[in-house]
Amino acid sequence: MRFSIRFMLLLTAAFAILMFAAIAWQSQGALIGPLLLISSFAIAFTLSFATHSYARTGRLAAIVLFCLVVTLYLSIGPASWVMARYIIPDSNVPDIVRIWTGRAYSYTYIPVATNAIYAPKPVRDLSFGYIQWWMPKSVEFDDMGYGMGWSDGLNWYTIIRYGNDGG
């Protein structure tokens, strides 16, 4: 591939969009995630009919973005397992590690959990079942109606909980 201004402009725009998504993720991630998923699929599908070399590059980028977003959504299961198994209040993990891990987990997965909570019932049930499947045997996963979390019998960890009206 040779250098071109068009490619550099497209790369700059893609980088700017990804940086915006990363910065706005915690507050707008429940909207950004599905939009990235749908738009990357639509772009890849649309570009599958084009034959220009830029279309191949764009299609590849859209497919990679789609796979990254799917991986993010699927990673809530293993991440929840790590949180429930190793980052619990009475573990031997240093406080600073527990605090920063909890913050990173919350920043990343609150939007994903929000999408699962407000998804249509079949998708919601599948999402909650998937997360519950990843939970260690010593932990009880809890569907709180408008929230989700788990308990190890002594301690509760809430991923997210909205008011009783969902607001």
Secondary structure, DSSP 8 states (H G I E B T S, - for coil): ----HHHHHHHHHHHHHHHHHHHHHHHHHHHHHHHHHHHHHHHHHHHTT--SHHHHHHHHHHHHHHHHHHHHHHTHHHHHHHHHHTSSTTSSS-HHHHHHHHHHHHHHHHHHHHHHHTS-HHHHHHHHHHHHHHS-TT-EEEE-SSEEEEE-SS-EEEEEE--TT--
